[in-house]
């Protein structure tokens, strides 16, 4: 591992709660635009290797995901003779984060995208605890990029203890949609890439499968034009609320009803609880209706809360086309339908269905 790592002059790793795949793609694209030969890897909604020529190659797994696949990544980068490796980190638990960073990837640069309340069973019940877990990825000699608004004391304490450097990035200017690009641009600037070159590369970066996307499609009888928005990959309520706030400015309904489709994953019971709590606190107060798909649709919690406006309507169907037919039959006018909750499982299948039936809509 050490021999292979030494053959890769520049190694950048990205951790955090949300936006890791997007930031990975943006940094890799900025480096490529500047003339670097780059291998990148994302591990989110659709894990892929992004090869130096821009082609994408799926990550083949023979079982559950494991950080040991990062050994193959290091070997692949060394064999390709690339000048830079940019990779999204896989770990959730702090012990694995420490091993992945300090023993496997050994990055000179570490990027922390944000700290959100997710994976609470593994990482902690508060943002401070989650920041402490993420700080396990900080190793000696690393330069760590952290948005100013996300720089918890735990990062600075760990950096001081192991001898790393914290670099704060102002991502507040602009909208939620600009935060990832501002973070990627700051890393590129630190590496000596001009602003114009970095922005050109970042703008050309291929969007991740799970990134925020929208389509227009004709649904219902008689057909009406719906706007379909995939915000599934935001996963938890806090990130989803930030997206919704910006979407209100970009896709103002203008009297159109707002409808939600909330996807639960069987292995993310903690997220299901978060969403049910958020519903009880009025998260969906601006929605006309919300449909629940995926796992847990028959849980007592959903039925007990179904009477709160808007009601949560369980749809046990597993086929995207059937789910959409039932929603279209129940809704009138031309709503703005937003997918929330989880990208895994039915969320991914719904996005693929929307891609087939819809026309891309700019955000």
Protein Blocks (a to p, Z undefined) as FASTA:
>chain_A
ZZmmmmmmbacddedjehklmmmmmmmmmmmmnopacddddfblbgcdddfkopacdddd
ebdcdfklmmmmmmmmmmnopabdcdddfbfblklmmmmmmmmnopabdcdfbdcdehkl
mnopbfklmmmmmmmmpcghiacdddfklmcfklmmmmmmnopacddddfkgocfklmmm
mmmmmmmmmnopafklmmmmmmmpccdfklccdddddedjdddddddddfklnopamlmm
mmmmmmmmmmggghpacdddddddfklmmlmmmmmmmmmnommmmpfbdcdehehklgmk
lmmmmmpccdddddfbfbfklmmmmmmmmpgcjdddddehifghjlmmmmmmmmmmpccd
dZZ
